[in-house]
Amino acid sequence: MSTSSYGESRATHGPDRRRSIQDILEETDEALRHGTRPGAQVWPTGFHLLDSTLDGGLRSGELVLMGGTEGAGKTTLAVQLVRNAVRAGRHAVVFSFEHESTTLLQRLISLEAAMAATESGQHHSAAADVRAVRAVFEAEDPDRRGLAHAIARVPYGVEALTTVQEYAPRLHLHESNKTTTTSEIARTITEITEKAGEPPMVLIDYLQKIPITGWTGLEIERVTTVTETLKDMSLELGCPIMAITAAEREGLGAGHRMRTRDLKGSSSLAYEADLVLILSSKENVVSREHLVYDLGSIKRFRRWAVITVEKNRHGLGQVELEVQKDFEHGRFHPEAKVVDEQLIEERVFTT
């Protein structure tokens, strides 16, 4: 850990971890007597079946990895999990190496517009999509009356903005770049924790872009060091850290279903992670029998993504859930369900 700037100063970010069993028993008893949770803190994902699989949600001290092929919706799902946590009253921070803060905000407003339309009994398509919300942000306002007035021009824009404003103080967006080291990530998390009174849920998009100052070694060794540091950080700062991960190029080839072994730096990722989620487009992972007799089914399957819980230290693993895509509104439909169809180990149908 000496190659990491965070590792050199990590003692300043967390308490002494050494405690006797007697200490833990006394702390647990005191917590129960005061009506507080003695074990790990839990951040709900907002997808009920996923939360059931994870025994409540993401836990403090966990390193969560989310992998998937390009375009599968990794960032969309991860941001939605963060949104669900802050909507439930928790705090969160997103370190984005991929998108500007305004881009993520536009997705959130569109997501909330779709939610508002559904809650009012309308189909989600009646709400402003991401393109409509983006147009509001990119156009000049001739009336110069501000965002609330401008967003009212799109369907369910007012309702969406009102909802975002409710959790806005609890959700932090960090526009990350080549200077955003693990030390900077730790500093930001600590600062939020001190102000909020609790650790935030953390999203990093994505892990392989976290730099190490002055690093001259092999790329796989850098990824290993970063992964180990993030795991230490989750334990010491008492928060779940969810990191989107890139795949090795060969893991994206035709005829192959992505697994943990296909993630870039897979050996260290698999060892350090507490939870690994792999996101796949459903049409790429269903068994051949569901395609050969009804080629029209592939159009239906394209509307769904499969979340595979590949590793879960605190619950069930190898669980397959599916969620319906609504990328037009920057989200997945909030109700997940168990996959009914037989899935394959390797893809047998490509487009």
KAURJO-V409673 format. One record per pair of residues at least 4 apart in sequence whose ideal C-beta (glycine too) atoms are under 8 Angstrom apart, sorted by sequence separation. I is the first residue (numbers start at 1). J is the second residue. D is the distance in Angstrom with one decimal. If there is no record, write none. Layout:
BEGIN
i = [I & I]
j = [J & J]
d = [D & D]
END
This chain:
BEGIN
i = [3 & 4 & 5 & 6 & 9 & 10 & 19 & 20 & 21 & 22 & 23 & 24 & 25 & 26 & 27 & 28 & 29 & 30 & 32 & 37 & 47 & 48 & 49 & 50 & 51 & 54 & 58 & 68 & 73 & 74 & 75 & 76 & 77 & 78 & 79 & 80 & 81 & 82 & 83 & 84 & 86 & 96 & 99 & 100 & 101 & 102 & 103 & 104 & 105 & 106 & 107 & 108 & 109 & 110 & 111 & 112 & 113 & 114 & 115 & 116 & 118 & 122 & 128 & 129 & 130 & 131 & 132 & 133 & 134 & 135 & 141 & 145 & 146 & 147 & 148 & 153 & 156 & 157 & 158 & 159 & 160 & 161 & 162 & 163 & 164 & 167 & 176 & 180 & 181 & 182 & 183 & 184 & 185 & 186 & 187 & 188 & 189 & 190 & 191 & 192 & 193 & 196 & 211 & 217 & 218 & 219 & 220 & 221 & 222 & 223 & 224 & 225 & 226 & 227 & 228 & 229 & 230 & 231 & 232 & 233 & 234 & 247 & 248 & 252 & 258 & 262 & 265 & 266 & 267 & 268 & 269 & 280 & 281 & 282 & 286 & 287 & 288 & 289 & 290 & 291 & 296 & 297 & 298 & 299 & 300 & 312 & 326 & 327 & 339 & 344 & 2 & 19 & 31 & 45 & 46 & 51 & 68 & 85 & 86 & 96 & 99 & 117 & 118 & 122 & 128 & 141 & 145 & 152 & 179 & 180 & 193 & 217 & 234 & 247 & 251 & 261 & 264 & 280 & 286 & 312 & 326 & 1 & 2 & 31 & 32 & 45 & 51 & 58 & 68 & 86 & 117 & 118 & 143 & 151 & 152 & 174 & 193 & 204 & 234 & 250 & 252 & 256 & 260 & 263 & 270 & 291 & 311 & 326 & 6 & 31 & 44 & 67 & 85 & 117 & 151 & 192 & 193 & 215 & 234 & 251 & 263 & 269 & 290 & 291 & 309 & 310 & 312 & 325 & 326 & 19 & 66 & 96 & 117 & 141 & 192 & 233 & 251 & 309 & 310 & 324 & 325 & 1 & 45 & 117 & 141 & 151 & 260 & 261 & 309 & 323 & 324 & 28 & 82 & 94 & 114 & 117 & 148 & 151 & 189 & 212 & 231 & 251 & 252 & 260 & 308 & 309 & 323 & 27 & 66 & 116 & 136 & 139 & 189 & 230 & 247 & 251 & 290 & 308 & 309 & 44 & 45 & 66 & 82 & 250 & 251 & 308 & 309 & 323 & 44 & 45 & 114 & 148 & 189 & 212 & 230 & 307 & 323 & 42 & 43 & 113 & 136 & 147 & 174 & 212 & 248 & 306 & 307 & 322 & 42 & 43 & 79 & 113 & 136 & 208 & 247 & 248 & 283 & 286 & 306 & 307 & 321 & 322 & 42 & 43 & 172 & 207 & 210 & 247 & 248 & 260 & 306 & 307 & 321 & 322 & 42 & 110 & 136 & 185 & 246 & 247 & 305 & 321 & 322 & 41 & 42 & 110 & 133 & 136 & 208 & 245 & 246 & 248 & 260 & 283 & 304 & 305 & 320 & 321 & 40 & 41 & 109 & 110 & 185 & 207 & 245 & 259 & 282 & 283 & 304 & 305 & 320 & 40 & 110 & 113 & 172 & 207 & 210 & 258 & 281 & 282 & 304 & 305 & 40 & 133 & 136 & 281 & 282 & 285 & 303 & 304 & 110 & 132 & 258 & 282 & 303 & 58 & 75 & 107 & 110 & 132 & 207 & 257 & 281 & 282 & 320 & 75 & 106 & 109 & 133 & 245 & 281 & 282 & 79 & 83 & 185 & 280 & 281 & 128 & 170 & 204 & 279 & 280 & 58 & 106 & 128 & 133 & 257 & 279 & 305 & 57 & 79 & 83 & 106 & 127 & 128 & 172 & 176 & 182 & 257 & 279 & 280 & 79 & 126 & 127 & 128 & 181 & 278 & 279 & 307 & 126 & 180 & 181 & 182 & 277 & 278 & 76 & 80 & 106 & 180 & 181 & 277 & 128 & 179 & 181 & 202 & 277 & 278 & 127 & 176 & 178 & 276 & 277 & 306 & 46 & 47 & 275 & 276 & 46 & 102 & 276 & 45 & 120 & 207 & 275 & 276 & 46 & 47 & 202 & 204 & 206 & 207 & 208 & 274 & 275 & 306 & 46 & 117 & 199 & 201 & 202 & 204 & 205 & 206 & 207 & 208 & 227 & 273 & 274 & 275 & 45 & 46 & 117 & 199 & 200 & 201 & 202 & 203 & 204 & 205 & 206 & 207 & 274 & 275 & 44 & 45 & 116 & 199 & 202 & 203 & 204 & 206 & 228 & 274 & 282 & 44 & 46 & 113 & 201 & 203 & 223 & 224 & 227 & 231 & 270 & 43 & 46 & 109 & 113 & 114 & 223 & 227 & 230 & 231 & 113 & 116 & 224 & 44 & 112 & 113 & 116 & 182 & 189 & 193 & 220 & 224 & 228 & 115 & 193 & 220 & 223 & 227 & 113 & 193 & 223 & 227 & 43 & 112 & 113 & 116 & 182 & 186 & 190 & 109 & 112 & 115 & 182 & 185 & 189 & 43 & 111 & 112 & 110 & 189 & 260 & 109 & 112 & 182 & 186 & 259 & 260 & 290 & 298 & 109 & 112 & 290 & 289 & 298 & 287 & 109 & 286 & 287 & 108 & 208 & 286 & 287 & 288 & 208 & 282 & 286 & 287 & 291 & 285 & 286 & 291 & 105 & 285 & 288 & 287 & 288 & 285 & 284 & 286 & 284 & 283 & 284 & 105 & 283 & 104 & 101 & 101 & 100 & 87 & 94 & 96 & 92 & 93 & 94 & 96 & 91 & 92 & 93 & 94 & 95 & 96 & 97 & 87 & 90 & 91 & 92 & 93 & 94 & 96 & 97 & 86 & 89 & 91 & 93 & 95 & 97 & 83 & 86 & 86 & 95 & 257 & 257 & 83 & 257 & 82 & 257 & 95 & 256 & 257 & 255 & 256 & 255 & 95 & 254 & 255 & 93 & 255 & 93 & 254 & 93 & 91 & 91 & 99 & 91 & 93 & 95 & 97 & 98 & 90 & 91 & 92 & 93 & 95 & 97 & 98 & 91 & 92 & 93 & 94 & 95 & 96 & 97 & 90 & 91 & 92 & 93 & 95 & 90 & 92 & 94 & 98 & 97 & 97 & 86 & 85 & 82 & 82 & 81 & 79 & 78 & 78 & 75 & 74 & 60 & 65 & 58 & 41 & 41 & 43 & 82 & 81 & 63 & 78 & 78 & 63 & 63 & 75 & 74 & 63 & 62 & 13 & 61 & 9 & 60 & 61 & 6 & 7 & 5 & 6 & 10 & 64 & 66 & 4 & 5 & 6 & 13 & 61 & 63 & 64 & 65 & 66 & 67 & 4 & 5 & 60 & 61 & 62 & 63 & 64 & 65 & 66 & 67 & 69 & 4 & 6 & 60 & 61 & 62 & 64 & 65 & 66 & 67 & 68 & 6 & 60 & 63 & 65 & 67 & 59 & 58 & 70 & 69 & 58 & 69 & 68 & 67 & 67 & 65 & 67 & 67 & 41 & 43 & 131 & 65 & 130 & 129 & 130 & 129 & 130 & 77 & 124 & 127 & 125 & 65 & 74 & 124 & 73 & 5 & 72 & 4 & 5 & 65 & 72 & 3 & 63 & 64 & 67 & 72 & 124 & 63 & 64 & 65 & 67 & 68 & 71 & 63 & 64 & 65 & 66 & 67 & 68 & 69 & 3 & 62 & 63 & 64 & 65 & 66 & 67 & 68 & 69 & 114 & 61 & 62 & 64 & 66 & 3 & 59 & 69 & 114 & 113 & 58 & 114 & 17 & 110 & 111 & 17 & 110 & 111 & 115 & 13 & 110 & 111 & 4 & 14 & 54 & 110 & 3 & 4 & 7 & 10 & 14 & 108 & 6 & 10 & 13 & 14 & 107 & 1 & 13 & 14 & 106 & 107 & 4 & 7 & 6 & 10 & 1 & 6 & 1 & 77 & 77 & 1 & 73 & 72 & 77 & 62 & 76 & 79 & 80 & 62 & 73 & 80 & 73 & 76 & 54 & 59 & 76 & 77 & 53 & 76 & 50 & 54 & 50 & 53 & 55 & 73 & 54 & 55 & 54 & 53 & 53 & 53 & 53 & 50 & 49 & 47 & 47 & 50 & 47 & 48 & 49 & 46 & 47 & 48 & 49 & 47 & 49]
j = [7 & 8 & 9 & 10 & 13 & 14 & 23 & 24 & 25 & 26 & 27 & 28 & 29 & 30 & 31 & 32 & 33 & 34 & 36 & 41 & 51 & 52 & 53 & 54 & 55 & 58 & 62 & 72 & 77 & 78 & 79 & 80 & 81 & 82 & 83 & 84 & 85 & 86 & 87 & 88 & 90 & 100 & 103 & 104 & 105 & 106 & 107 & 108 & 109 & 110 & 111 & 112 & 113 & 114 & 115 & 116 & 117 & 118 & 119 & 120 & 122 & 126 & 132 & 133 & 134 & 135 & 136 & 137 & 138 & 139 & 145 & 149 & 150 & 151 & 152 & 157 & 160 & 161 & 162 & 163 & 164 & 165 & 166 & 167 & 168 & 171 & 180 & 184 & 185 & 186 & 187 & 188 & 189 & 190 & 191 & 192 & 193 & 194 & 195 & 196 & 197 & 200 & 215 & 221 & 222 & 223 & 224 & 225 & 226 & 227 & 228 & 229 & 230 & 231 & 232 & 233 & 234 & 235 & 236 & 237 & 238 & 251 & 252 & 256 & 262 & 266 & 269 & 270 & 271 & 272 & 273 & 284 & 285 & 286 & 290 & 291 & 292 & 293 & 294 & 295 & 300 & 301 & 302 & 303 & 304 & 316 & 330 & 331 & 343 & 348 & 7 & 24 & 36 & 50 & 51 & 56 & 73 & 90 & 91 & 101 & 104 & 122 & 123 & 127 & 133 & 146 & 150 & 157 & 184 & 185 & 198 & 222 & 239 & 252 & 256 & 266 & 269 & 285 & 291 & 317 & 331 & 7 & 8 & 37 & 38 & 51 & 57 & 64 & 74 & 92 & 123 & 124 & 149 & 157 & 158 & 180 & 199 & 210 & 240 & 256 & 258 & 262 & 266 & 269 & 276 & 297 & 317 & 332 & 13 & 38 & 51 & 74 & 92 & 124 & 158 & 199 & 200 & 222 & 241 & 258 & 270 & 276 & 297 & 298 & 316 & 317 & 319 & 332 & 333 & 27 & 74 & 104 & 125 & 149 & 200 & 241 & 259 & 317 & 318 & 332 & 333 & 10 & 54 & 126 & 150 & 160 & 269 & 270 & 318 & 332 & 333 & 38 & 92 & 104 & 124 & 127 & 158 & 161 & 199 & 222 & 241 & 261 & 262 & 270 & 318 & 319 & 333 & 38 & 77 & 127 & 147 & 150 & 200 & 241 & 258 & 262 & 301 & 319 & 320 & 56 & 57 & 78 & 94 & 262 & 263 & 320 & 321 & 335 & 57 & 58 & 127 & 161 & 202 & 225 & 243 & 320 & 336 & 56 & 57 & 127 & 150 & 161 & 188 & 226 & 262 & 320 & 321 & 336 & 57 & 58 & 94 & 128 & 151 & 223 & 262 & 263 & 298 & 301 & 321 & 322 & 336 & 337 & 58 & 59 & 188 & 223 & 226 & 263 & 264 & 276 & 322 & 323 & 337 & 338 & 59 & 127 & 153 & 202 & 263 & 264 & 322 & 338 & 339 & 59 & 60 & 128 & 151 & 154 & 226 & 263 & 264 & 266 & 278 & 301 & 322 & 323 & 338 & 339 & 59 & 60 & 128 & 129 & 204 & 226 & 264 & 278 & 301 & 302 & 323 & 324 & 339 & 60 & 130 & 133 & 192 & 227 & 230 & 278 & 301 & 302 & 324 & 325 & 61 & 154 & 157 & 302 & 303 & 306 & 324 & 325 & 132 & 154 & 280 & 304 & 325 & 81 & 98 & 130 & 133 & 155 & 230 & 280 & 304 & 305 & 343 & 99 & 130 & 133 & 157 & 269 & 305 & 306 & 104 & 108 & 210 & 305 & 306 & 154 & 196 & 230 & 305 & 306 & 85 & 133 & 155 & 160 & 284 & 306 & 332 & 85 & 107 & 111 & 134 & 155 & 156 & 200 & 204 & 210 & 285 & 307 & 308 & 108 & 155 & 156 & 157 & 210 & 307 & 308 & 336 & 156 & 210 & 211 & 212 & 307 & 308 & 107 & 111 & 137 & 211 & 212 & 308 & 160 & 211 & 213 & 234 & 309 & 310 & 160 & 209 & 211 & 309 & 310 & 339 & 80 & 81 & 309 & 310 & 81 & 137 & 311 & 81 & 156 & 243 & 311 & 312 & 83 & 84 & 239 & 241 & 243 & 244 & 245 & 311 & 312 & 343 & 84 & 155 & 237 & 239 & 240 & 242 & 243 & 244 & 245 & 246 & 265 & 311 & 312 & 313 & 84 & 85 & 156 & 238 & 239 & 240 & 241 & 242 & 243 & 244 & 245 & 246 & 313 & 314 & 84 & 85 & 156 & 239 & 242 & 243 & 244 & 246 & 268 & 314 & 322 & 85 & 87 & 154 & 242 & 244 & 264 & 265 & 268 & 272 & 311 & 85 & 88 & 151 & 155 & 156 & 265 & 269 & 272 & 273 & 156 & 159 & 267 & 88 & 156 & 157 & 160 & 226 & 233 & 237 & 264 & 268 & 272 & 160 & 238 & 265 & 268 & 272 & 159 & 239 & 269 & 273 & 90 & 159 & 160 & 163 & 229 & 233 & 237 & 157 & 160 & 163 & 230 & 233 & 237 & 92 & 160 & 161 & 160 & 239 & 310 & 160 & 163 & 233 & 237 & 310 & 311 & 341 & 349 & 161 & 164 & 342 & 342 & 351 & 341 & 164 & 341 & 342 & 164 & 264 & 342 & 343 & 344 & 265 & 339 & 343 & 344 & 348 & 343 & 344 & 349 & 164 & 344 & 348 & 348 & 349 & 347 & 347 & 349 & 349 & 349 & 350 & 173 & 351 & 173 & 173 & 175 & 175 & 163 & 171 & 173 & 170 & 171 & 172 & 174 & 170 & 171 & 172 & 173 & 174 & 175 & 176 & 167 & 170 & 171 & 172 & 173 & 174 & 176 & 177 & 167 & 170 & 172 & 174 & 176 & 180 & 167 & 170 & 171 & 180 & 343 & 344 & 171 & 345 & 171 & 346 & 185 & 346 & 347 & 346 & 347 & 347 & 188 & 347 & 348 & 188 & 350 & 189 & 350 & 192 & 192 & 196 & 205 & 198 & 200 & 202 & 204 & 205 & 198 & 199 & 200 & 201 & 203 & 205 & 206 & 200 & 201 & 202 & 203 & 204 & 205 & 206 & 200 & 201 & 202 & 203 & 205 & 201 & 203 & 205 & 209 & 209 & 210 & 201 & 201 & 201 & 203 & 203 & 203 & 203 & 205 & 205 & 205 & 199 & 207 & 201 & 198 & 199 & 201 & 242 & 242 & 227 & 242 & 244 & 230 & 231 & 244 & 244 & 234 & 234 & 186 & 234 & 183 & 234 & 235 & 181 & 182 & 181 & 182 & 186 & 240 & 242 & 181 & 182 & 183 & 190 & 238 & 240 & 241 & 242 & 243 & 244 & 182 & 183 & 238 & 239 & 240 & 241 & 242 & 243 & 244 & 245 & 247 & 183 & 185 & 239 & 240 & 241 & 243 & 244 & 245 & 246 & 247 & 186 & 240 & 243 & 245 & 247 & 240 & 240 & 252 & 252 & 242 & 258 & 258 & 258 & 260 & 260 & 262 & 263 & 238 & 240 & 328 & 263 & 328 & 328 & 329 & 329 & 330 & 279 & 326 & 329 & 328 & 269 & 279 & 329 & 279 & 212 & 279 & 212 & 213 & 273 & 280 & 212 & 272 & 273 & 276 & 281 & 333 & 273 & 274 & 275 & 277 & 278 & 281 & 274 & 275 & 276 & 277 & 278 & 279 & 280 & 215 & 274 & 275 & 276 & 277 & 278 & 279 & 280 & 281 & 326 & 274 & 275 & 277 & 279 & 217 & 274 & 284 & 329 & 329 & 275 & 331 & 235 & 328 & 329 & 236 & 329 & 330 & 334 & 233 & 330 & 331 & 225 & 235 & 275 & 331 & 225 & 226 & 229 & 232 & 236 & 330 & 229 & 233 & 236 & 237 & 330 & 225 & 237 & 238 & 330 & 331 & 229 & 232 & 232 & 236 & 228 & 233 & 229 & 305 & 307 & 232 & 305 & 305 & 323 & 313 & 327 & 330 & 331 & 314 & 325 & 332 & 327 & 330 & 309 & 314 & 331 & 332 & 309 & 332 & 307 & 312 & 309 & 312 & 314 & 332 & 314 & 315 & 315 & 315 & 316 & 319 & 321 & 321 & 321 & 321 & 323 & 336 & 334 & 335 & 336 & 334 & 335 & 336 & 337 & 336 & 338]
d = [7.3 & 7.0 & 6.9 & 5.6 & 7.3 & 7.0 & 4.0 & 7.3 & 6.2 & 6.3 & 6.2 & 6.2 & 6.3 & 6.3 & 6.3 & 6.5 & 6.3 & 6.3 & 7.8 & 6.6 & 6.4 & 6.4 & 6.5 & 6.2 & 8.0 & 6.8 & 5.9 & 3.7 & 5.4 & 6.1 & 6.0 & 6.4 & 6.5 & 6.7 & 6.2 & 6.3 & 6.7 & 6.6 & 5.9 & 6.5 & 5.9 & 7.7 & 4.4 & 7.5 & 6.2 & 6.3 & 6.8 & 6.5 & 6.5 & 6.4 & 6.1 & 6.3 & 6.4 & 6.7 & 6.5 & 6.2 & 6.5 & 6.5 & 6.3 & 6.4 & 7.0 & 4.3 & 4.0 & 7.3 & 6.0 & 6.5 & 7.1 & 6.9 & 6.0 & 5.9 & 6.6 & 3.7 & 6.9 & 5.7 & 6.8 & 6.8 & 5.7 & 6.2 & 6.3 & 6.6 & 6.4 & 6.2 & 6.8 & 7.4 & 5.8 & 5.8 & 3.8 & 5.0 & 7.2 & 6.2 & 6.3 & 6.4 & 6.4 & 6.2 & 6.3 & 6.5 & 6.2 & 6.4 & 6.6 & 5.6 & 7.7 & 6.6 & 7.2 & 4.7 & 7.1 & 6.5 & 6.4 & 6.4 & 6.3 & 6.1 & 6.4 & 6.3 & 6.4 & 6.6 & 6.5 & 6.2 & 6.5 & 6.9 & 6.0 & 5.6 & 8.0 & 4.3 & 7.9 & 7.5 & 4.9 & 6.8 & 5.5 & 5.7 & 6.4 & 5.9 & 5.8 & 5.9 & 7.5 & 6.1 & 4.7 & 7.9 & 5.7 & 7.4 & 7.4 & 6.6 & 7.3 & 6.0 & 6.4 & 7.9 & 7.8 & 6.0 & 8.0 & 7.8 & 6.4 & 5.8 & 6.1 & 5.7 & 4.7 & 5.0 & 7.5 & 5.9 & 7.3 & 4.5 & 6.7 & 7.3 & 5.6 & 4.4 & 7.6 & 7.6 & 5.5 & 7.4 & 7.4 & 5.7 & 7.0 & 6.6 & 6.7 & 6.3 & 6.1 & 5.7 & 6.6 & 5.0 & 7.9 & 4.7 & 6.7 & 4.5 & 5.2 & 3.3 & 6.8 & 6.8 & 5.9 & 5.4 & 5.0 & 5.9 & 4.7 & 5.1 & 6.9 & 5.4 & 6.3 & 3.8 & 5.2 & 7.2 & 4.8 & 6.9 & 6.5 & 8.0 & 7.6 & 7.5 & 6.2 & 5.1 & 7.1 & 6.3 & 5.7 & 6.3 & 7.8 & 3.9 & 5.4 & 7.2 & 5.4 & 5.4 & 6.5 & 7.8 & 6.8 & 5.3 & 4.4 & 5.7 & 7.7 & 7.6 & 6.0 & 6.1 & 6.9 & 6.6 & 7.7 & 6.1 & 5.8 & 7.8 & 5.4 & 6.5 & 8.0 & 7.2 & 4.9 & 6.5 & 7.9 & 5.8 & 6.9 & 6.4 & 7.9 & 7.7 & 7.0 & 4.8 & 5.0 & 7.4 & 7.0 & 7.4 & 6.9 & 4.2 & 4.1 & 4.1 & 4.6 & 6.6 & 4.2 & 3.9 & 7.2 & 5.1 & 6.9 & 5.7 & 7.9 & 7.8 & 7.8 & 5.1 & 7.5 & 4.3 & 6.3 & 7.0 & 7.1 & 6.6 & 7.9 & 7.8 & 6.5 & 5.3 & 6.3 & 2.8 & 7.8 & 7.4 & 7.9 & 6.8 & 5.2 & 5.7 & 6.1 & 7.7 & 7.4 & 5.6 & 7.6 & 7.8 & 4.1 & 6.6 & 4.6 & 6.3 & 6.2 & 6.3 & 6.4 & 7.5 & 4.9 & 4.3 & 5.1 & 3.8 & 5.2 & 6.9 & 6.0 & 6.8 & 5.7 & 5.9 & 4.7 & 6.7 & 4.8 & 4.7 & 6.9 & 4.8 & 5.7 & 5.9 & 5.1 & 7.2 & 4.9 & 6.0 & 7.2 & 7.2 & 4.7 & 6.0 & 7.1 & 7.7 & 7.7 & 7.3 & 4.9 & 5.8 & 5.4 & 5.1 & 5.2 & 6.5 & 6.9 & 7.6 & 5.7 & 7.4 & 6.8 & 7.7 & 7.4 & 6.2 & 6.7 & 6.2 & 4.9 & 7.0 & 7.8 & 6.1 & 7.6 & 6.2 & 7.9 & 4.9 & 4.7 & 7.4 & 7.0 & 3.9 & 4.9 & 5.6 & 7.1 & 6.7 & 4.3 & 4.4 & 7.8 & 5.7 & 7.3 & 6.4 & 6.5 & 6.7 & 4.3 & 5.0 & 6.9 & 8.0 & 4.3 & 4.8 & 4.5 & 7.3 & 6.0 & 6.9 & 7.9 & 5.6 & 7.8 & 7.3 & 5.6 & 5.9 & 6.2 & 6.4 & 7.3 & 6.7 & 8.0 & 5.7 & 5.8 & 6.6 & 7.5 & 4.8 & 6.3 & 4.1 & 5.6 & 7.7 & 6.7 & 5.9 & 4.7 & 7.9 & 7.2 & 6.7 & 7.8 & 6.2 & 6.0 & 7.2 & 6.1 & 5.0 & 7.3 & 6.4 & 5.9 & 5.2 & 6.3 & 6.2 & 7.4 & 6.6 & 7.7 & 3.6 & 7.2 & 7.5 & 5.7 & 4.8 & 7.9 & 4.8 & 5.1 & 8.0 & 7.1 & 7.3 & 6.8 & 7.8 & 6.5 & 6.7 & 5.2 & 5.4 & 6.2 & 7.1 & 7.9 & 6.3 & 5.3 & 5.9 & 6.9 & 7.4 & 5.9 & 4.4 & 5.6 & 7.0 & 7.5 & 7.8 & 7.1 & 7.4 & 6.9 & 5.9 & 7.8 & 5.8 & 4.4 & 7.5 & 6.8 & 5.9 & 7.2 & 6.7 & 7.0 & 7.4 & 7.4 & 6.0 & 7.8 & 6.2 & 5.5 & 7.6 & 7.5 & 5.2 & 7.6 & 7.2 & 6.0 & 7.4 & 7.8 & 7.4 & 4.3 & 6.7 & 6.1 & 4.1 & 4.9 & 7.9 & 4.0 & 6.4 & 7.9 & 7.7 & 7.6 & 5.5 & 6.8 & 6.6 & 6.8 & 6.7 & 7.7 & 5.4 & 7.0 & 2.7 & 7.2 & 5.8 & 6.5 & 6.8 & 7.2 & 7.9 & 4.0 & 5.0 & 4.7 & 6.6 & 6.2 & 7.7 & 7.0 & 6.1 & 7.3 & 5.2 & 4.6 & 6.0 & 5.5 & 4.5 & 5.1 & 4.3 & 4.7 & 6.1 & 7.6 & 4.6 & 7.7 & 6.5 & 7.5 & 4.5 & 3.7 & 6.6 & 7.7 & 6.9 & 6.0 & 6.8 & 7.0 & 6.2 & 6.5 & 7.2 & 7.3 & 7.2 & 7.7 & 6.2 & 5.9 & 4.8 & 4.4 & 7.0 & 4.6 & 7.2 & 7.1 & 6.9 & 7.7 & 3.4 & 5.7 & 7.6 & 7.7 & 4.0 & 3.8 & 7.8 & 5.7 & 7.9 & 6.2 & 5.9 & 6.6 & 7.4 & 6.8 & 7.9 & 3.9 & 5.9 & 7.8 & 7.8 & 5.3 & 6.6 & 4.9 & 6.9 & 7.7 & 7.6 & 7.9 & 5.5 & 7.1 & 4.0 & 7.1 & 4.7 & 5.6 & 6.6 & 7.2 & 3.7 & 7.4 & 6.9 & 7.1 & 5.2 & 7.9 & 7.8 & 7.7 & 7.2 & 6.3 & 5.0 & 4.7 & 4.5 & 6.8 & 6.7 & 6.7 & 6.6 & 5.1 & 7.2 & 6.2 & 5.8 & 7.1 & 6.8 & 7.5 & 6.6 & 5.9 & 4.9 & 4.0 & 5.5 & 5.5 & 7.2 & 6.4 & 7.2 & 7.4 & 7.9 & 6.1 & 5.1 & 7.9 & 5.1 & 7.0 & 5.2 & 7.5 & 6.1 & 4.5 & 7.4 & 6.5 & 6.5 & 5.2 & 7.8 & 7.3 & 7.1 & 7.5 & 7.5 & 7.2 & 5.8 & 4.2 & 5.6 & 6.2 & 7.8 & 7.6 & 6.6 & 6.9 & 7.7 & 7.2 & 6.8 & 4.7 & 5.4 & 4.2 & 5.2 & 4.7 & 6.3 & 4.6 & 5.6 & 6.9 & 7.6 & 7.1 & 7.6 & 6.6 & 5.9 & 6.9 & 4.3 & 7.6 & 7.8 & 6.2 & 4.6 & 7.2 & 7.7 & 4.6 & 4.6 & 6.4 & 8.0 & 6.3 & 7.5 & 6.3 & 7.0 & 5.4 & 6.1 & 5.8 & 5.3 & 5.9 & 6.0 & 5.2 & 7.7 & 7.1 & 7.3 & 6.4 & 6.5 & 6.6 & 4.5 & 5.7 & 6.3 & 4.5 & 7.3 & 6.2 & 4.8 & 7.3 & 7.9 & 5.2 & 7.5 & 7.6 & 5.0 & 7.7 & 6.9 & 6.2 & 6.8 & 4.1 & 4.2 & 5.7 & 4.6 & 4.7 & 5.1 & 6.4 & 7.5 & 7.1 & 7.2 & 7.3 & 7.0 & 6.2 & 7.0 & 6.9 & 7.9 & 4.1 & 7.8 & 7.9 & 4.9 & 6.1 & 5.2 & 7.8 & 7.1 & 5.4 & 6.6 & 5.6 & 8.0 & 6.5 & 7.4 & 6.6 & 7.3 & 7.3 & 4.6 & 7.9 & 7.1 & 7.5 & 6.1 & 5.8 & 5.7 & 4.5 & 6.4 & 5.0 & 5.2 & 6.0 & 5.2 & 5.3 & 6.6 & 7.5 & 4.7 & 7.1 & 7.9 & 5.5 & 3.8 & 7.3 & 6.0 & 6.4 & 7.9 & 6.7 & 4.5 & 5.6 & 6.6 & 8.0 & 6.8 & 7.8 & 7.3 & 7.6 & 5.5 & 4.0 & 4.6 & 7.8 & 4.7 & 5.4 & 4.2 & 5.7 & 5.1 & 4.9 & 6.9 & 7.6 & 7.4 & 5.7 & 7.5 & 7.3 & 7.1 & 8.0 & 6.8 & 8.0 & 7.8 & 5.0 & 6.2 & 7.2 & 5.2 & 6.2 & 5.9 & 3.9 & 7.0 & 5.8 & 6.8 & 5.8 & 6.4 & 6.4 & 7.2 & 8.0 & 7.3 & 4.9 & 7.0 & 5.8 & 7.8 & 7.0 & 6.5 & 4.3 & 6.5 & 5.5 & 5.1 & 6.1 & 6.2 & 6.5 & 7.8 & 5.8 & 5.5 & 6.3 & 6.1 & 7.8 & 4.6 & 6.4 & 6.2 & 4.6 & 6.1 & 6.2 & 5.8 & 7.0 & 7.2 & 5.7 & 7.9 & 5.2 & 6.7 & 7.2 & 7.4 & 5.9 & 7.6 & 5.5 & 4.5 & 4.9 & 4.8 & 5.1 & 3.5 & 6.8 & 7.1 & 4.2 & 7.6 & 7.8 & 7.1 & 7.8 & 7.2 & 6.3 & 7.2 & 6.4 & 7.8 & 6.0 & 7.1 & 6.6 & 8.0 & 7.7 & 7.6 & 3.9 & 6.8 & 7.3 & 6.4 & 7.7 & 7.8 & 5.7 & 7.4 & 4.7 & 5.0 & 7.8 & 7.6 & 4.9 & 4.3 & 5.9 & 7.8 & 7.1 & 7.8 & 5.5 & 7.6 & 6.0 & 6.6 & 3.3 & 7.3 & 5.4 & 7.6 & 5.7 & 6.0 & 3.4 & 7.5 & 6.1 & 7.6 & 7.6 & 7.8 & 4.6 & 7.3 & 7.8 & 6.2 & 6.6 & 6.5 & 6.5 & 7.7 & 7.6 & 7.0 & 5.7 & 6.2 & 7.6 & 7.9 & 6.4 & 7.6 & 5.4 & 7.7 & 6.5 & 6.3 & 6.6 & 6.1 & 7.8 & 6.4 & 6.5 & 6.0 & 5.8 & 6.8 & 6.8 & 6.7 & 7.9 & 7.2 & 6.0 & 6.8 & 7.1 & 4.7 & 5.6 & 6.0 & 5.5 & 5.0 & 7.2 & 6.1 & 5.5 & 7.7 & 7.0 & 5.8 & 6.7 & 7.5 & 4.4 & 6.6 & 7.8 & 7.2 & 6.7 & 4.6 & 6.9]
END
